[in-house]
Amino acid sequence: MAFDIIDAMVEGFDRTRQRNGLLLVAIFAVLAVGNAAVTRSTLGPMGAGGEPASGLLAVVAGLLSIVLAVASLVATIVALRTFVSEETETIPREFVSQNIGLVALNTFVGAIAFALVVAIGTVFLILPGLFLLVSLYYWAVFVAVEDQNFVRAFRSSWTLTRGNRLRLFGLGVAVLIVGLAVNAAVGLPALLFGGVVGLVLTQVAGAAVTVYALATTARAYEQLRHLDRPIETDRQPDVAGTPA
């Protein structure tokens, strides 16, 4: 049985528009708006004289940026756990608390390693970079859901994507096109309104695209797991709502 791009995209959309998906959109939107506000307060002019942000304000803004970045990382982990599971109405507490510190650390370090590997592949030729991008893309799901370290997650993603990499590349392109279309549709109204309204519109649209991408990734992961070939996992059976 071959991987179905349309099924993954439709399931991703369905999960995004359900209660948990909308809640996650709201969370990501708040985090994005907060980060944009912090950035503006730091880089924008201060007062009538147009002076830059003071040293104290810059330090506070930097600390807030770190807090928001950590919160966004945790939200990403929770989103992946939620969308892989069958939970659509409420997010179980375990999805937020289970090994969250270690998982977040693995996700952070893994993201750096993933970016470096793909960048190195791209330096030599674009195709190796794209191949590595698709082959290792699902590592974050293995870290968030299977509680694997990022090195093992890379190997698991390599195995999971074997035989379906061209279709998975097509899925990535399709999701990218959807994201560009949404941002383009919101771009004009945001430009017309400008100011705070424009900022909020663009950040909400970005949050919706982010959640849709995460939902599609999770549903593609589930579809790949249930193809004919078995995949060995370390899925934690005590996570509520997570299929065995």
Secondary structure, DSSP 8 states (H G I E B T S, - for coil): ----HHHHHHHHHHHHHSHHHHHHHHHHHHHHHHHHHHHHHHHS-BTTTTB---HHHHHHHHHHHHHHHHHHHHHHHHHHHHHHSS--S---HHHHHTTHHHHHHHHHHHHHHHHHHHHHHHHH-HHHHHHHHHHHTTHHHHHHHH---HHHHHHHHHHHHTT-HHHHHHHHHHHHHHHHHHHHHHHHHHHHH-HHHHHHHHHHHHHHHHHHHHHHHHHHHHHHHTSSS-------TTSTT---
